[in-house]
């Protein structure tokens, strides 16, 4: 309840005009999910603007063909941001009561490091396990490059959970890092990646996160975009 109260207080400072968050497909866009979760964590009042899959930037992002990810983007009080890490830092700065970054210096440094690694890395995971919340592929074969990415992510999770005690990566409260890794939990669920111990418990906590559950339900109701390349049954 304390966290919710802090976030409600943060939202009241946002001003009368709501921010605008531009997102693409809820079902296929992991970056849109990250941006949306960050905004909800901040407690900011915002209006969603859904970008059609026909938009070149949206299409390029969904097909992993964009050299610079421009969606999601956030407009707030004269500022415009189209990078999720910049968005996270901005929201933390504007709404400090939401405590999106840990108070402890060492935990805060780790939060930034693993969020940056998620932001910049794991290309094999992205390309071979495409984001698709409505899909489920039991016993999916994960090739070596993507397997290395998965092993690295699981090491990050286990190390953080052991060091800071969970249930979230940096301790008792959710942080930017949890928003950055939530779509990975979705990928693991879609492609039947086996988890155990602390990693499995963390994945379950993420799936039980109310905002994550809300995003998943909205993705299920979303019309299918007319992009053949997004078909989950494609050969890898």
LINHUDA-V373712 format. One record per pair of residues at least 6 apart in sequence whose ideal C-beta (glycine too) atoms are under 7 Angstrom apart, sorted by the first residue. I is the first residue (numbers start at 0). J is the second residue. Records with the same first field share a line. If there is no record, write none. Layout:
# LINHUDA-V373712
I = J ; J
This chain:
# LINHUDA-V373712
2 = 172
5 = 96 ; 97 ; 98
6 = 42 ; 97
7 = 42
8 = 96
9 = 41 ; 42 ; 94 ; 96 ; 97
10 = 42 ; 43 ; 44
12 = 94
13 = 43 ; 44
14 = 76
17 = 44 ; 45 ; 46
18 = 43 ; 44 ; 45 ; 73 ; 74 ; 75
19 = 45 ; 46 ; 48 ; 74
20 = 34 ; 35 ; 38 ; 45 ; 47 ; 48 ; 71 ; 73
21 = 48 ; 50 ; 70 ; 71 ; 72
22 = 28 ; 31 ; 34 ; 35 ; 47 ; 49 ; 50 ; 70 ; 71
23 = 31 ; 50 ; 52 ; 57 ; 60 ; 61 ; 70
24 = 52 ; 61 ; 221 ; 224
25 = 31 ; 214 ; 217 ; 218 ; 221
26 = 131 ; 132 ; 133 ; 218 ; 221
27 = 61 ; 130 ; 131 ; 229
28 = 60 ; 61 ; 130
29 = 130 ; 182
30 = 60 ; 68 ; 70 ; 71 ; 83
31 = 70 ; 71
32 = 181 ; 182 ; 214
33 = 83 ; 178 ; 179 ; 182
34 = 71 ; 73 ; 83 ; 86
35 = 71 ; 214
36 = 178 ; 181 ; 210
37 = 83 ; 86 ; 87 ; 90 ; 175 ; 178
38 = 45 ; 73 ; 90
39 = 210
40 = 97 ; 99 ; 173 ; 178
41 = 90 ; 94 ; 97 ; 99
42 = 94 ; 97
43 = 75 ; 90 ; 94
50 = 57 ; 70
51 = 57
52 = 58 ; 61 ; 224 ; 225 ; 226
56 = 65 ; 69 ; 70
57 = 70
58 = 226
59 = 65
60 = 68 ; 70
61 = 226 ; 229
62 = 228
63 = 125 ; 126
69 = 81
72 = 79 ; 80 ; 81
73 = 80 ; 86
78 = 89
80 = 86 ; 89
83 = 118
84 = 114 ; 115 ; 118
87 = 99 ; 114 ; 175
90 = 99
91 = 99 ; 100
98 = 172
99 = 174 ; 175
100 = 107 ; 110 ; 174 ; 175
101 = 107 ; 110 ; 169 ; 170 ; 174
106 = 163 ; 169 ; 170
109 = 159 ; 169
110 = 169 ; 174 ; 175 ; 176
113 = 155 ; 176
114 = 175 ; 176 ; 179
117 = 179 ; 180
118 = 179
121 = 148 ; 152
123 = 144 ; 145 ; 148
124 = 145 ; 148 ; 149 ; 186
127 = 142 ; 145 ; 235
128 = 145 ; 186 ; 190
130 = 182 ; 185 ; 186
131 = 189 ; 231
132 = 185 ; 215 ; 218
133 = 218 ; 219
134 = 189 ; 231
135 = 189
136 = 189 ; 190 ; 191 ; 231
137 = 191
138 = 191
139 = 190 ; 191
141 = 149
149 = 192
152 = 183
153 = 198
156 = 168 ; 197 ; 198 ; 201
157 = 197 ; 198
159 = 168 ; 169
160 = 168 ; 197 ; 201
161 = 197
163 = 169 ; 170
164 = 170
165 = 197 ; 201
166 = 204
167 = 173 ; 174 ; 177
168 = 174 ; 176 ; 177 ; 180
169 = 176
177 = 205
181 = 205 ; 211
184 = 202 ; 205 ; 206
187 = 194 ; 202
194 = 202
205 = 211
